């Protein structure tokens, strides 16, 4: 089996200064999937509402979101509810899930 070379970045790619490690981790990864919202005209919403809002917010085209079964979470809500962490050593620190019921 031949190994394919990774694609080259586009010539217009610009480097951006990034402070710190921007990677995110899912401490309990079983059955979670990461997706990018397609620009297909469909309306998909995050499962949770933002604090102090009484509506569900849209997942925008190009937005990275997580899915657990049929339930979709924007990254902000996934972080807020403890499904995602920026702690690379989460496995040593025993990150615990917030147990909010899925409706």
N, C-alpha and C positions, 0 to 999 in steps of 0.2 A: 504494500500500500504506500503510495507516494504521499509525502507531506506537503501540504499547500502552504505557500508563503502568506503571511497576513497582508491584507491590502494596505497600500501606502495612504497616508493621510492626504486630503486635498491640498493643493498648492496654496489655497487661501486660508489655511488653518493658522490661527494666531495663538501664540502662547499667552496664558493668563497667569498672573501671580496668584498663588493659592496659599493661604495661611493654614498651617496645620494639616492634619490628615483628614480628608473629606470622605473617606470610605465609611460605609454603614454596614452593620452586621445584624443578622436575624438569629438571636440566641436559640430559638426553637424552630429550626428550618423545615421540619417535616410538614409536607403538604402545602407549603407556601410557594408561590410563583411570583416572579418579577416580570412586568410587562411595560411596554411603551404604548401609550394611547395613540392609536392610528388617527389620521386625519380623514376619517371616512364619513363624517357628518353625523355619526351616532352620538347620542347624549348618554354619558355614563357618569354616575355620581359616586363620591366617596361615601362610605357607609356611615361615617361619623359627621357630626356637625362641629363647626369651629366654636370655641368658647364665646358665649354671649351672642350667638346667632341661632335662629330657630329655623334654618333651612339647610339642606344638604348642598354641598358645593360641587361644581362640575370638575371632572377630570379633563384637562385641556389637551388638545393634540400635541404630541411630543412629550407629554408628562410621564415620568416614570412612576408607576404605582405597583402596589403589591396586591395579590389576590390569594384568598384562602377559601377554597371551594368556589361559591358564587359571589362571595363578599369581596369588595374592592376597597382599598385604603390608599389615600394619598400618602406620600412619605411623611408629611408633617403630622398627620393623625397617627400613623404607624409609630412614629417616634414618641408622640405625646402619650400614647397608651402602652408603651413599653414593648411593642412588637419588634422594634428596631432600635439599635444602640450604636453610638460612635465609640464605645469602649471596646478596643481590640482584644482586651483580656477578659471579656465578659465571662468566659468559661471558667476563669479563676475566681472572679468576684461574685459568682452566683447571682447573676441578674435574674430577677423574678418578674414574671408576667403580671400586669394588672389584669384582674379578672372582671372585666365588664361583660355582661351577657350580650351575646349576638342575638339580635332580634330576627 
